[in-house]
């Protein structure tokens, strides 16, 4: 982790371990990828952006302080109770948002969605 990543969590340091676990899961599955730290999100890219994380507190009512938003894009909408929100900002481009509160939620299902998003980004 670099200083920019740590600084992103300055206002919510208890969410940083969730971020570390998520990035560890990404690295285990995808190896090298680019990490881009912005003001409101940290994104992950191969050739193109395939996922990002963000801090949901203040954005989604009732989110606990120790939580992390994970977003990913697919060419289709996923219908699942874990999906907090889904939007189609462009035709056939669905952005999905999942809120995680524990490391156990960084599971096979979430990582399968991220794998699909990774493949979708590579196909552009």
C-alpha positions in Angstrom: 0.0 0.0 0.0 1.2 3.5 -0.7 0.7 6.7 1.2 -2.1 7.9 -1.1 -4.1 4.7 -0.4 -3.6 5.2 3.4 -4.5 8.9 3.1 -7.8 8.0 1.4 -8.9 6.3 4.6 -7.8 9.1 6.9 -11.4 10.0 7.8 -12.4 6.3 8.2 -9.3 4.3 9.3 -11.3 1.4 10.5 -12.3 0.6 6.9 -8.7 0.3 5.8 -8.4 -3.4 6.8 -11.3 -4.2 4.5 -9.5 -2.4 1.7 -6.3 -4.4 2.4 -8.2 -7.6 2.3 -10.0 -6.7 -0.9 -6.7 -5.6 -2.6 -5.1 -8.9 -1.4 -7.9 -10.9 -3.0 -7.5 -8.9 -6.2 -3.7 -9.5 -6.3 -4.2 -13.2 -5.7 -6.5 -13.5 -8.6 -5.2 -11.0 -11.1 -1.5 -10.3 -10.3 -0.5 -6.9 -11.4 -3.0 -4.1 -12.1 -2.9 -0.3 -11.8 -4.2 1.4 -8.7 -5.6 5.0 -9.1 -6.3 7.0 -6.0 -8.8 9.8 -6.5 -10.7 12.0 -4.1 -13.8 9.9 -3.9 -12.6 6.4 -4.9 -9.7 4.1 -5.5 -10.0 2.4 -8.9 -8.3 -0.7 -10.2 -7.5 -1.1 -13.9 -6.0 -3.6 -16.4 -6.2 -1.9 -19.7 -9.4 -0.3 -18.5 -11.1 0.4 -15.1 -12.7 -2.9 -13.8 -13.5 -2.1 -10.2 -13.3 0.5 -7.5 -13.8 1.0 -3.8 -15.3 4.0 -2.0 -16.4 5.0 1.4 -20.2 4.6 1.7 -20.7 6.5 5.0 -22.7 9.6 4.2 -23.6 8.4 0.7 -25.9 5.5 1.6 -28.2 5.9 4.6 -27.6 3.6 7.4 -24.2 2.3 6.3 -22.0 1.4 9.3 -18.7 3.3 9.7 -16.7 0.2 9.2 -17.8 -0.6 5.6 -16.4 -0.3 2.1 -18.3 0.2 -1.1 -17.1 -2.0 -4.0 -18.2 -1.1 -7.6 -17.8 -3.0 -10.8 -19.0 -2.8 -14.4 -20.6 -5.5 -16.5 -22.4 -5.8 -19.8 -25.5 -7.0 -18.0 -27.4 -6.3 -14.8 -26.9 -8.7 -11.8 -30.0 -9.3 -9.7 -28.9 -10.3 -6.2 -29.7 -9.1 -2.7 -26.0 -8.1 -2.1 -26.2 -5.5 -4.9 -27.0 -2.3 -3.0 -27.5 -0.3 -6.3 -27.2 -0.9 -10.0 -27.3 1.7 -12.8 -26.9 1.6 -16.6 -25.0 4.8 -17.3 -24.4 3.7 -20.9 -26.2 1.2 -23.0 -25.1 -2.3 -22.1 -22.8 -1.0 -19.3 -24.1 -1.8 -15.8 -22.4 -0.4 -12.8 -23.1 -2.4 -9.6 -22.4 -1.4 -6.0 -21.9 -3.8 -3.1 -21.3 -2.8 0.5 -19.0 -5.0 2.5 -18.7 -4.8 6.3 -16.4 -7.8 7.0 -13.6 -9.7 5.3 -15.9 -12.7 5.0 -17.9 -10.8 2.5 -14.9 -10.7 0.2 -16.0 -14.2 -0.9 -16.2 -16.3 -4.0 -19.4 -14.7 -5.2 -18.0 -11.1 -5.0 -14.7 -12.2 -6.6 -16.6 -13.9 -9.4 -18.4 -10.7 -10.2 -15.0 -8.9 -10.1 -13.5 -11.5 -12.5 -16.4 -10.9 -14.9 -15.8 -7.2 -14.7 -12.1 -7.7 -15.3 -12.8 -9.8 -18.4 -15.5 -7.3 -19.5 -12.9 -4.5 -19.3 -10.3 -6.5 -21.2 -12.9 -7.1 -24.0 -13.2 -3.4 -24.8 
